Amino acid sequence: MTYLILARDGTSQIVLKRDSEDAAEKKARELKEMGWFEVEVREDKPGGAGPDRSQTLQ
């Protein structure tokens, strides 16, 4: 299963992808510590509506 981490920093939004829930939660905590806000972890639903793939960073 793949997990997406979404976060904002005031001027931009990022979407990161991780292969495990633990790794996604760890990255979300790191982003919060760095000052990012609206940090959210979601399951990536294959074929479903989700963030624009062109904006997904790994």
N, CA, C, O and CB atoms as a CASP TS submission, in Angstrom:
PFRMAT TS
TARGET T0000
AUTHOR 0000-0000-0000
METHOD Language model
MODEL 1
PARENT N/A
ATOM      1  N   MET     1       0.838  -1.171   0.000  1.00  0.00           N
ATOM      2  CA  MET     1       0.000   0.000   0.000  1.00  0.00           C
ATOM      3  C   MET     1       0.888   1.240   0.000  1.00  0.00           C
ATOM      4  O   MET     1       1.954   1.244   0.614  1.00  0.00           O
ATOM      5  CB  MET     1      -0.956  -0.005   1.211  1.00  0.00           C
ATOM      6  N   THR     2       0.454   2.278  -0.680  1.00  0.00           N
ATOM      7  CA  THR     2       1.199   3.527  -0.768  1.00  0.00           C
ATOM      8  C   THR     2       0.456   4.613   0.009  1.00  0.00           C
ATOM      9  O   THR     2      -0.774   4.654   0.021  1.00  0.00           O
ATOM     10  CB  THR     2       1.404   3.948  -2.251  1.00  0.00           C
ATOM     11  N   TYR     3       1.223   5.487   0.655  1.00  0.00           N
ATOM     12  CA  TYR     3       0.653   6.573   1.446  1.00  0.00           C
ATOM     13  C   TYR     3       1.176   7.903   0.934  1.00  0.00           C
ATOM     14  O   TYR     3       2.344   8.014   0.561  1.00  0.00           O
ATOM     15  CB  TYR     3       0.982   6.399   2.945  1.00  0.00           C
ATOM     16  N   LEU     4       0.318   8.907   0.918  1.00  0.00           N
ATOM     17  CA  LEU     4       0.681  10.249   0.494  1.00  0.00           C
ATOM     18  C   LEU     4       0.754  11.148   1.715  1.00  0.00           C
ATOM     19  O   LEU     4      -0.073  11.045   2.622  1.00  0.00           O
ATOM     20  CB  LEU     4      -0.328  10.802  -0.540  1.00  0.00           C
ATOM     21  N   ILE     5       1.745  12.029   1.737  1.00  0.00           N
ATOM     22  CA  ILE     5       1.879  13.030   2.783  1.00  0.00           C
ATOM     23  C   ILE     5       1.677  14.379   2.108  1.00  0.00           C
ATOM     24  O   ILE     5       2.443  14.751   1.219  1.00  0.00           O
ATOM     25  CB  ILE     5       3.281  12.940   3.519  1.00  0.00           C
ATOM     26  N   LEU     6       0.651  15.110   2.522  1.00  0.00           N
ATOM     27  CA  LEU     6       0.356  16.420   1.967  1.00  0.00           C
ATOM     28  C   LEU     6       0.697  17.470   3.008  1.00  0.00           C
ATOM     29  O   LEU     6       0.418  17.280   4.192  1.00  0.00           O
ATOM     30  CB  LEU     6      -1.130  16.528   1.529  1.00  0.00           C
ATOM     31  N   ALA     7       1.302  18.583   2.581  1.00  0.00           N
ATOM     32  CA  ALA     7       1.673  19.638   3.524  1.00  0.00           C
ATOM     33  C   ALA     7       1.759  20.979   2.799  1.00  0.00           C
ATOM     34  O   ALA     7       1.987  21.037   1.590  1.00  0.00           O
ATOM     35  CB  ALA     7       3.020  19.307   4.215  1.00  0.00           C
ATOM     36  N   ARG     8       1.571  22.060   3.571  1.00  0.00           N
ATOM     37  CA  ARG     8       1.667  23.421   3.039  1.00  0.00           C
ATOM     38  C   ARG     8       2.668  24.205   3.893  1.00  0.00           C
ATOM     39  O   ARG     8       2.861  23.918   5.074  1.00  0.00           O
ATOM     40  CB  ARG     8       0.261  24.129   3.026  1.00  0.00           C
ATOM     41  N   ASP     9       3.301  25.207   3.261  1.00  0.00           N
ATOM     42  CA  ASP     9       4.222  26.053   4.011  1.00  0.00           C
ATOM     43  C   ASP     9       3.893  27.533   3.875  1.00  0.00           C
ATOM     44  O   ASP     9       4.720  28.377   4.221  1.00  0.00           O
ATOM     45  CB  ASP     9       5.639  25.803   3.555  1.00  0.00           C
ATOM     46  N   GLY    10       2.729  27.862   3.388  1.00  0.00           N
ATOM     47  CA  GLY    10       2.329  29.262   3.235  1.00  0.00           C
ATOM     48  C   GLY    10       2.380  29.732   1.796  1.00  0.00           C
ATOM     49  O   GLY    10       1.524  30.506   1.370  1.00  0.00           O
ATOM     50  N   THR    11       3.369  29.278   1.036  1.00  0.00           N
ATOM     51  CA  THR    11       3.466  29.677  -0.366  1.00  0.00           C
ATOM     52  C   THR    11       3.316  28.502  -1.324  1.00  0.00           C
ATOM     53  O   THR    11       3.071  28.699  -2.514  1.00  0.00           O
ATOM     54  CB  THR    11       4.786  30.363  -0.612  1.00  0.00           C
ATOM     55  N   SER    12       3.460  27.302  -0.822  1.00  0.00           N
ATOM     56  CA  SER    12       3.384  26.146  -1.713  1.00  0.00           C
ATOM     57  C   SER    12       2.819  24.935  -0.979  1.00  0.00           C
ATOM     58  O   SER    12       2.660  24.933   0.241  1.00  0.00           O
ATOM     59  CB  SER    12       4.770  25.818  -2.288  1.00  0.00           C
ATOM     60  N   GLN    13       2.522  23.909  -1.769  1.00  0.00           N
ATOM     61  CA  GLN    13       2.040  22.646  -1.223  1.00  0.00           C
ATOM     62  C   GLN    13       2.906  21.534  -1.800  1.00  0.00           C
ATOM     63  O   GLN    13       3.294  21.577  -2.968  1.00  0.00           O
ATOM     64  CB  GLN    13       0.520  22.417  -1.551  1.00  0.00           C
ATOM     65  N   ILE    14       3.206  20.536  -0.967  1.00  0.00           N
ATOM     66  CA  ILE    14       3.958  19.389  -1.449  1.00  0.00           C
ATOM     67  C   ILE    14       3.151  18.122  -1.219  1.00  0.00           C
ATOM     68  O   ILE    14       2.311  18.050  -0.322  1.00  0.00           O
ATOM     69  CB  ILE    14       5.331  19.296  -0.752  1.00  0.00           C
ATOM     70  N   VAL    15       3.423  17.135  -2.042  1.00  0.00           N
ATOM     71  CA  VAL    15       2.836  15.809  -1.889  1.00  0.00           C
ATOM     72  C   VAL    15       3.988  14.818  -1.990  1.00  0.00           C
ATOM     73  O   VAL    15       4.654  14.727  -3.021  1.00  0.00           O
ATOM     74  CB  VAL    15       1.715  15.524  -2.976  1.00  0.00           C
ATOM     75  N   LEU    16       4.213  14.078  -0.912  1.00  0.00           N
ATOM     76  CA  LEU    16       5.273  13.074  -0.875  1.00  0.00           C
ATOM     77  C   LEU    16       4.643  11.695  -0.823  1.00  0.00           C
ATOM     78  O   LEU    16       3.514  11.547  -0.354  1.00  0.00           O
ATOM     79  CB  LEU    16       6.218  13.295   0.339  1.00  0.00           C
ATOM     80  N   LYS    17       5.350  10.697  -1.292  1.00  0.00           N
ATOM     81  CA  LYS    17       4.835   9.331  -1.324  1.00  0.00           C
ATOM     82  C   LYS    17       5.759   8.418  -0.534  1.00  0.00           C
ATOM     83  O   LYS    17       6.981   8.500  -0.657  1.00  0.00           O
ATOM     84  CB  LYS    17       4.687   8.829  -2.778  1.00  0.00           C
ATOM     85  N   ARG    18       5.166   7.544   0.280  1.00  0.00           N
ATOM     86  CA  ARG    18       5.926   6.547   1.030  1.00  0.00           C
ATOM     87  C   ARG    18       5.232   5.197   0.917  1.00  0.00           C
ATOM     88  O   ARG    18       4.015   5.135   0.743  1.00  0.00           O
ATOM     89  CB  ARG    18       6.077   6.963   2.518  1.00  0.00           C
ATOM     90  N   ASP    19       6.002   4.117   1.016  1.00  0.00           N
ATOM     91  CA  ASP    19       5.463   2.768   0.844  1.00  0.00           C
ATOM     92  C   ASP    19       4.860   2.166   2.103  1.00  0.00           C
ATOM     93  O   ASP    19       4.143   1.169   2.021  1.00  0.00           O
ATOM     94  CB  ASP    19       6.533   1.871   0.350  1.00  0.00           C
ATOM     95  N   SER    20       5.134   2.752   3.273  1.00  0.00           N
ATOM     96  CA  SER    20       4.565   2.213   4.509  1.00  0.00           C
ATOM     97  C   SER    20       3.939   3.334   5.325  1.00  0.00           C
ATOM     98  O   SER    20       4.318   4.499   5.210  1.00  0.00           O
ATOM     99  CB  SER    20       5.643   1.480   5.340  1.00  0.00           C
ATOM    100  N   GLU    21       2.969   2.952   6.153  1.00  0.00           N
ATOM    101  CA  GLU    21       2.302   3.940   6.993  1.00  0.00           C
ATOM    102  C   GLU    21       3.274   4.522   8.017  1.00  0.00           C
ATOM    103  O   GLU    21       3.227   5.718   8.307  1.00  0.00           O
ATOM    104  CB  GLU    21       1.092   3.312   7.703  1.00  0.00           C
ATOM    105  N   ASP    22       4.151   3.686   8.563  1.00  0.00           N
ATOM    106  CA  ASP    22       5.137   4.164   9.537  1.00  0.00           C
ATOM    107  C   ASP    22       6.057   5.223   8.927  1.00  0.00           C
ATOM    108  O   ASP    22       6.329   6.251   9.547  1.00  0.00           O
ATOM    109  CB  ASP    22       5.971   2.990  10.067  1.00  0.00           C
ATOM    110  N   ALA    23       6.529   4.967   7.720  1.00  0.00           N
ATOM    111  CA  ALA    23       7.409   5.923   7.047  1.00  0.00           C
ATOM    112  C   ALA    23       6.669   7.224   6.744  1.00  0.00           C
ATOM    113  O   ALA    23       7.247   8.305   6.852  1.00  0.00           O
ATOM    114  CB  ALA    23       7.968   5.317   5.750  1.00  0.00           C
ATOM    115  N   ALA    24       5.400   7.126   6.367  1.00  0.00           N
ATOM    116  CA  ALA    24       4.600   8.317   6.081  1.00  0.00           C
ATOM    117  C   ALA    24       4.387   9.137   7.350  1.00  0.00           C
ATOM    118  O   ALA    24       4.503  10.362   7.323  1.00  0.00           O
ATOM    119  CB  ALA    24       3.243   7.923   5.467  1.00  0.00           C
ATOM    120  N   GLU    25       4.077   8.470   8.458  1.00  0.00           N
ATOM    121  CA  GLU    25       3.868   9.172   9.731  1.00  0.00           C
ATOM    122  C   GLU    25       5.164   9.838  10.196  1.00  0.00           C
ATOM    123  O   GLU    25       5.135  10.954  10.716  1.00  0.00           O
ATOM    124  CB  GLU    25       3.354   8.192  10.814  1.00  0.00           C
ATOM    125  N   LYS    26       6.293   9.164  10.014  1.00  0.00           N
ATOM    126  CA  LYS    26       7.581   9.735  10.400  1.00  0.00           C
ATOM    127  C   LYS    26       7.867  11.005   9.598  1.00  0.00           C
ATOM    128  O   LYS    26       8.278  12.019  10.161  1.00  0.00           O
ATOM    129  CB  LYS    26       8.711   8.707  10.196  1.00  0.00           C
ATOM    130  N   LYS    27       7.651  10.948   8.294  1.00  0.00           N
ATOM    131  CA  LYS    27       7.894  12.112   7.440  1.00  0.00           C
ATOM    132  C   LYS    27       6.944  13.244   7.796  1.00  0.00           C
ATOM    133  O   LYS    27       7.344  14.408   7.786  1.00  0.00           O
ATOM    134  CB  LYS    27       7.740  11.740   5.959  1.00  0.00           C
ATOM    135  N   ALA    28       5.690  12.923   8.111  1.00  0.00           N
ATOM    136  CA  ALA    28       4.723  13.946   8.509  1.00  0.00           C
ATOM    137  C   ALA    28       5.192  14.658   9.780  1.00  0.00           C
ATOM    138  O   ALA    28       5.096  15.882   9.873  1.00  0.00           O
ATOM    139  CB  ALA    28       3.327  13.317   8.729  1.00  0.00           C
ATOM    140  N   ARG    29       5.695  13.909  10.751  1.00  0.00           N
ATOM    141  CA  ARG    29       6.221  14.520  11.986  1.00  0.00           C
ATOM    142  C   ARG    29       7.406  15.438  11.668  1.00  0.00           C
ATOM    143  O   ARG    29       7.511  16.535  12.217  1.00  0.00           O
ATOM    144  CB  ARG    29       6.653  13.421  12.999  1.00  0.00           C
ATOM    145  N   GLU    30       8.292  14.985  10.784  1.00  0.00           N
ATOM    146  CA  GLU    30       9.456  15.789  10.412  1.00  0.00           C
ATOM    147  C   GLU    30       9.031  17.097   9.757  1.00  0.00           C
ATOM    148  O   GLU    30       9.599  18.153  10.036  1.00  0.00           O
ATOM    149  CB  GLU    30      10.371  15.002   9.470  1.00  0.00           C
ATOM    150  N   LEU    31       8.030  17.022   8.884  1.00  0.00           N
ATOM    151  CA  LEU    31       7.551  18.238   8.215  1.00  0.00           C
ATOM    152  C   LEU    31       6.950  19.216   9.216  1.00  0.00           C
ATOM    153  O   LEU    31       7.179  20.421   9.118  1.00  0.00           O
ATOM    154  CB  LEU    31       6.514  17.887   7.141  1.00  0.00           C
ATOM    155  N   LYS    32       6.180  18.707  10.178  1.00  0.00           N
ATOM    156  CA  LYS    32       5.604  19.578  11.215  1.00  0.00           C
ATOM    157  C   LYS    32       6.701  20.261  12.016  1.00  0.00           C
ATOM    158  O   LYS    32       6.596  21.446  12.332  1.00  0.00           O
ATOM    159  CB  LYS    32       4.689  18.773  12.157  1.00  0.00           C
ATOM    160  N   GLU    33       7.754  19.516  12.347  1.00  0.00           N
ATOM    161  CA  GLU    33       8.881  20.083  13.096  1.00  0.00           C
ATOM    162  C   GLU    33       9.604  21.156  12.292  1.00  0.00           C
ATOM    163  O   GLU    33      10.188  22.075  12.867  1.00  0.00           O
ATOM    164  CB  GLU    33       9.864  18.981  13.492  1.00  0.00           C
ATOM    165  N   MET    34       9.569  21.045  10.975  1.00  0.00           N
ATOM    166  CA  MET    34      10.227  22.020  10.101  1.00  0.00           C
ATOM    167  C   MET    34       9.347  23.243   9.851  1.00  0.00           C
ATOM    168  O   MET    34       9.779  24.184   9.186  1.00  0.00           O
ATOM    169  CB  MET    34      10.595  21.369   8.771  1.00  0.00           C
ATOM    170  N   GLY    35       8.116  23.244  10.375  1.00  0.00           N
ATOM    171  CA  GLY    35       7.248  24.408  10.230  1.00  0.00           C
ATOM    172  C   GLY    35       6.162  24.287   9.181  1.00  0.00           C
ATOM    173  O   GLY    35       5.400  25.232   8.975  1.00  0.00           O
ATOM    174  N   TRP    36       6.071  23.154   8.515  1.00  0.00           N
ATOM    175  CA  TRP    36       4.991  22.947   7.561  1.00  0.00           C
ATOM    176  C   TRP    36       3.687  22.790   8.337  1.00  0.00           C
ATOM    177  O   TRP    36       3.697  22.337   9.482  1.00  0.00           O
ATOM    178  CB  TRP    36       5.264  21.701   6.658  1.00  0.00           C
ATOM    179  N   PHE    37       2.566  23.160   7.721  1.00  0.00           N
ATOM    180  CA  PHE    37       1.279  23.015   8.394  1.00  0.00           C
ATOM    181  C   PHE    37       0.283  22.338   7.462  1.00  0.00           C
ATOM    182  O   PHE    37       0.587  22.057   6.303  1.00  0.00           O
ATOM    183  CB  PHE    37       0.741  24.389   8.856  1.00  0.00           C
ATOM    184  N   GLU    38      -0.913  22.080   7.988  1.00  0.00           N
ATOM    185  CA  GLU    38      -1.923  21.294   7.265  1.00  0.00           C
ATOM    186  C   GLU    38      -1.308  19.985   6.767  1.00  0.00           C
ATOM    187  O   GLU    38      -1.582  19.548   5.649  1.00  0.00           O
ATOM    188  CB  GLU    38      -2.506  22.107   6.069  1.00  0.00           C
ATOM    189  N   VAL    39      -0.482  19.367   7.599  1.00  0.00           N
ATOM    190  CA  VAL    39       0.190  18.116   7.248  1.00  0.00           C
ATOM    191  C   VAL    39      -0.822  16.983   7.419  1.00  0.00           C
ATOM    192  O   VAL    39      -1.467  16.861   8.460  1.00  0.00           O
ATOM    193  CB  VAL    39       1.476  17.878   8.137  1.00  0.00           C
ATOM    194  N   GLU    40      -0.948  16.167   6.388  1.00  0.00           N
ATOM    195  CA  GLU    40      -1.951  15.109   6.380  1.00  0.00           C
ATOM    196  C   GLU    40      -1.386  13.865   5.696  1.00  0.00           C
ATOM    197  O   GLU    40      -0.664  13.967   4.704  1.00  0.00           O
ATOM    198  CB  GLU    40      -3.242  15.583   5.671  1.00  0.00           C
ATOM    199  N   VAL    41      -1.717  12.704   6.226  1.00  0.00           N
ATOM    200  CA  VAL    41      -1.330  11.436   5.609  1.00  0.00           C
ATOM    201  C   VAL    41      -2.596  10.773   5.092  1.00  0.00           C
ATOM    202  O   VAL    41      -3.585  10.650   5.814  1.00  0.00           O
ATOM    203  CB  VAL    41      -0.571  10.502   6.622  1.00  0.00           C
ATOM    204  N   ARG    42      -2.555  10.345   3.826  1.00  0.00           N
ATOM    205  CA  ARG    42      -3.695   9.667   3.200  1.00  0.00           C
ATOM    206  C   ARG    42      -3.223   8.398   2.507  1.00  0.00           C
ATOM    207  O   ARG    42      -2.080   8.304   2.058  1.00  0.00           O
ATOM    208  CB  ARG    42      -4.408  10.600   2.191  1.00  0.00           C
ATOM    209  N   GLU    43      -4.126   7.424   2.429  1.00  0.00           N
ATOM    210  CA  GLU    43      -3.854   6.240   1.609  1.00  0.00           C
ATOM    211  C   GLU    43      -3.996   6.643   0.154  1.00  0.00           C
ATOM    212  O   GLU    43      -4.936   7.351  -0.204  1.00  0.00           O
ATOM    213  CB  GLU    43      -4.819   5.051   1.964  1.00  0.00           C
ATOM    214  N   ASP    44      -3.079   6.204  -0.681  1.00  0.00           N
ATOM    215  CA  ASP    44      -3.172   6.464  -2.118  1.00  0.00           C
ATOM    216  C   ASP    44      -4.112   5.434  -2.717  1.00  0.00           C
ATOM    217  O   ASP    44      -3.813   4.239  -2.712  1.00  0.00           O
ATOM    218  CB  ASP    44      -1.764   6.414  -2.809  1.00  0.00           C
ATOM    219  N   LYS    45      -5.234   5.885  -3.227  1.00  0.00           N
ATOM    220  CA  LYS    45      -6.221   4.993  -3.823  1.00  0.00           C
ATOM    221  C   LYS    45      -5.943   4.886  -5.323  1.00  0.00           C
ATOM    222  O   LYS    45      -6.134   5.862  -6.050  1.00  0.00           O
ATOM    223  CB  LYS    45      -7.674   5.504  -3.556  1.00  0.00           C
ATOM    224  N   PRO    46      -5.499   3.729  -5.799  1.00  0.00           N
ATOM    225  CA  PRO    46      -5.191   3.576  -7.219  1.00  0.00           C
ATOM    226  C   PRO    46      -6.422   3.846  -8.083  1.00  0.00           C
ATOM    227  O   PRO    46      -7.503   3.312  -7.837  1.00  0.00           O
ATOM    228  CB  PRO    46      -4.650   2.169  -7.498  1.00  0.00           C
ATOM    229  N   GLY    47      -6.233   4.682  -9.092  1.00  0.00           N
ATOM    230  CA  GLY    47      -7.309   4.967 -10.029  1.00  0.00           C
ATOM    231  C   GLY    47      -8.346   5.935  -9.504  1.00  0.00           C
ATOM    232  O   GLY    47      -9.267   6.300 -10.236  1.00  0.00           O
ATOM    233  N   GLY    48      -8.226   6.361  -8.262  1.00  0.00           N
ATOM    234  CA  GLY    48      -9.198   7.280  -7.685  1.00  0.00           C
ATOM    235  C   GLY    48      -8.761   8.718  -7.856  1.00  0.00           C
ATOM    236  O   GLY    48      -7.649   9.002  -8.301  1.00  0.00           O
ATOM    237  N   ALA    49      -9.656   9.618  -7.493  1.00  0.00           N
ATOM    238  CA  ALA    49      -9.328  11.035  -7.547  1.00  0.00           C
ATOM    239  C   ALA    49      -8.331  11.343  -6.447  1.00  0.00           C
ATOM    240  O   ALA    49      -8.536  10.970  -5.292  1.00  0.00           O
ATOM    241  CB  ALA    49     -10.599  11.915  -7.408  1.00  0.00           C
ATOM    242  N   GLY    50      -7.287  12.001  -6.793  1.00  0.00           N
ATOM    243  CA  GLY    50      -6.256  12.334  -5.820  1.00  0.00           C
ATOM    244  C   GLY    50      -5.471  13.528  -6.302  1.00  0.00           C
ATOM    245  O   GLY    50      -5.869  14.183  -7.265  1.00  0.00           O
ATOM    246  N   PRO    51      -4.373  13.819  -5.657  1.00  0.00           N
ATOM    247  CA  PRO    51      -3.565  14.953  -6.104  1.00  0.00           C
ATOM    248  C   PRO    51      -3.023  14.728  -7.513  1.00  0.00           C
ATOM    249  O   PRO    51      -2.837  13.594  -7.954  1.00  0.00           O
ATOM    250  CB  PRO    51      -2.410  15.196  -5.131  1.00  0.00           C
ATOM    251  N   ASP    52      -2.782  15.806  -8.188  1.00  0.00           N
ATOM    252  CA  ASP    52      -2.210  15.745  -9.526  1.00  0.00           C
ATOM    253  C   ASP    52      -0.866  15.038  -9.460  1.00  0.00           C
ATOM    254  O   ASP    52       0.025  15.481  -8.735  1.00  0.00           O
ATOM    255  CB  ASP    52      -2.059  17.163 -10.134  1.00  0.00           C
ATOM    256  N   ARG    53      -0.702  13.953 -10.199  1.00  0.00           N
ATOM    257  CA  ARG    53       0.528  13.149 -10.140  1.00  0.00           C
ATOM    258  C   ARG    53       1.746  13.951 -10.543  1.00  0.00           C
ATOM    259  O   ARG    53       2.852  13.626 -10.111  1.00  0.00           O
ATOM    260  CB  ARG    53       0.406  11.928 -11.034  1.00  0.00           C
ATOM    261  N   SER    54       1.591  14.992 -11.359  1.00  0.00           N
ATOM    262  CA  SER    54       2.752  15.771 -11.780  1.00  0.00           C
ATOM    263  C   SER    54       3.350  16.543 -10.607  1.00  0.00           C
ATOM    264  O   SER    54       4.493  16.990 -10.696  1.00  0.00           O
ATOM    265  CB  SER    54       2.367  16.737 -12.904  1.00  0.00           C
ATOM    266  N   GLN    55       2.605  16.715  -9.500  1.00  0.00           N
ATOM    267  CA  GLN    55       3.100  17.420  -8.343  1.00  0.00           C
ATOM    268  C   GLN    55       3.638  16.486  -7.273  1.00  0.00           C
ATOM    269  O   GLN    55       4.112  16.951  -6.237  1.00  0.00           O
ATOM    270  CB  GLN    55       2.022  18.271  -7.773  1.00  0.00           C
ATOM    271  N   THR    56       3.575  15.187  -7.499  1.00  0.00           N
ATOM    272  CA  THR    56       4.000  14.225  -6.490  1.00  0.00           C
ATOM    273  C   THR    56       5.529  14.121  -6.480  1.00  0.00           C
ATOM    274  O   THR    56       6.153  13.854  -7.507  1.00  0.00           O
ATOM    275  CB  THR    56       3.359  12.839  -6.752  1.00  0.00           C
ATOM    276  N   LEU    57       6.112  14.335  -5.307  1.00  0.00           N
ATOM    277  CA  LEU    57       7.559  14.220  -5.137  1.00  0.00           C
ATOM    278  C   LEU    57       7.873  12.998  -4.324  1.00  0.00           C
ATOM    279  O   LEU    57       7.071  12.597  -3.481  1.00  0.00           O
ATOM    280  CB  LEU    57       8.145  15.469  -4.470  1.00  0.00           C
ATOM    281  N   GLN    58       9.021  12.392  -4.551  1.00  0.00           N
ATOM    282  CA  GLN    58       9.418  11.224  -3.774  1.00  0.00           C
ATOM    283  C   GLN    58      10.689  11.497  -3.030  1.00  0.00           C
ATOM    284  O   GLN    58      11.185  10.627  -2.315  1.00  0.00           O
ATOM    285  CB  GLN    58       9.585  10.008  -4.662  1.00  0.00           C
TER
END
